[in-house]
């Protein structure tokens, strides 16, 4: 039994394609496995069919994106998209998934007054929570005090997750990114204050 004998057809296609793309040709062992299962021509036809379907899906995704940008509803988008390769159910599934993903990405990037307000509140709350956690760790494990400024890294991570929880947006949102950074600067101020007055 060869290396590729336990590969699924999908894995075999992926391996073959990678070898051809990176080395210019497939190695003998993979070719032997392909010929053991079927003919090379059948295998290449499967790759061609797979690529056709993937290209068609990519085309539809671009159309979905265009319809979203033009402020069409999901239902309008669904009624305007058609394909000769994909079934109606596949198109419906693709529209539902991709339309929602595009909407979430756009909403995630949006910086509005609500996001700014929640980011401000998140900055204060996060810096307090992370400082309490870090100070508690330093109190419990005093030997870590030599690394106190290195603890700004976990403080930043805690700040980010608290702000993300409060705003409902990720760090690709500019307000969330800045709020996490400011909260960490506040941690730094708290640390300096603690060091000077302890």
N, C-alpha and C positions, 0 to 999 in steps of 0.2 A: 504494500500500500504506500502510495506516494504522499507527499506533503499536502497536496490539494484534494485528496480523495474525500476528506470530510467537509470540504467547503460546500456551502449551498450554491445554487446557480448564481444568485445575486452576488455572493462573495467572490465567486470565480470570475464573473464579469468585471467586478471592481478591480481585482488583482490584475487581470489581463489588461484592462484599460490603463491602469497605473504603469504597468511595465512598458506598454507601447508608448505612452506619453513621455515617460522619463528615460527609457533606454532605447527607444526607437524600435524595439521588437520584444516579443515575449520569449521567455526561456523555454527550453525543451520540456521541462517537467510539467509546466502548465499546459503546453500544447498536447502532451500525451494524455493528460486528464481530460481535456476538451474532446479529443478524438475517442477516448474511451466511452464518453457519454453520448456523443453524437458526431456529426461532421463539423469541420471548421466553418463551412459555409452556413450551416444552420445557426451555429454559435454567433457568427458575425451578423447574421440577420436579426438575431435577438438583441444584439447590441444596438443595431441600427433602429429597430423598433422602439427600444427603450429610450434612445436619444430623441426620436421623433416625439414620443409622449412627453419627455422632459421639456423639450423646446416648446411644445404646445402649452404645457402648464405655465412655463415662464411667460409666454405671450399673454395668456389669460391673466396672470398676476399683474403684468404691466397694465392691462386694460382695467382691471379692478382698481389699481392705484389711480389711474387716470379718472375713472368715474368718481372715486372718493374725493379726489382733489377738486373735481367739478361739482361737488356737493350733492351728488346723487345718492339716494337711499340704497340700502342693501337690496331691496326688492327691485328698484329700477335697474340697478347694476345687474342683477340676476336676469332680468328680462332682456337686457341689451347684449349679453354675452352668449356666444354660441361656439361650438366646435364640431368639426367632422371626426375628430379622433376620440374625444372624451364623451362618456355617456352623460345624460342629463343629471343623474345622481352624483356623478363625480364632479360636474361643474357646480352643482348646488353646494356640495361639501366644500369645494375649493373656495367659492365665494364666501360662504359662512366663516370659514377659518381665516382667510386672508383679509377680508373686510374688517373683521374684529381686531386682527393683529395691527393693521394699519391705523385703525381708530385708536387703539391703546397706545401705539407709538406716538401719534400726534398729540394725544391728551397728555402723555407723559412728558413731552417736550414743552408743553404750554406753560408759560410763566404769566399767570394772571394775579389779580389782587388776592384771591383766596390762597393761592400757592405761596405768595409772598408773606401773607399773614401767618399761615401755618408754619412756614419755614422760620419765621422770626420766633414764634412760640416754641417750635422744635429746637431752635438753637439754645434757648434758655433752659428748657427742660432737659435736653440731651446733655448739655455741659454739666448740669447739676448731677444727673444720674451717673454719668461716666466718672465724674470727679469723686462722688461718694463711693463708687465701686473701686476705683483706683486707690483712693485713700484707705479704704477698708483693707485692700490687699496689702498696701504698704504697712499698715498697722499690724496686721496679722503676721506678715512675713517681712520683718524689718530689714533683713539682709538684701531685699530687693531695692532698698532706697538708693543704692549706688546706681541703679538703672532707671531712676525716676523719670528722666526725660525720654527714655526708650519706651516708657509706658504710655507715651502720647500716641503710639501706633495703635494699641488696643483701644485707647480712648477715642481715637478717630473712628475706628470701626463701630464702637458702641454708639457714638454720636450719629454716624450715618444711619444705622439701623433704627434708632429712635426717631430721627427726622423722617426717614422713609415711612415708618409706621404712622407718624402724625400727618404727613402730607399725602401719602399714598402714591408717591412718585419716586423714581430711582435717581441715581447720581448723574445720569445723562441730562437730567433737568438742571439748568444752570443755577436756579435758586437753591435747590437741594445741595448741589456741590459746594456753593459758597457758604451756605448755612453750616454744613459739616466742617468746613475749614475754619469758620469763625468760632464754632463751638470748641474746636480743638485749640484755637488760640486762647479762648477763655480758660480751658483746662491748664494751659501753660501759665496764665496769669495766676490761677488758683494755686498751682504748684509752687511758683515763686513766692507767693504770699505765705504759703505753708512753711516753706524752707526758711524764710526770713523771720517768721514769728513762732517757730517751734523750738 
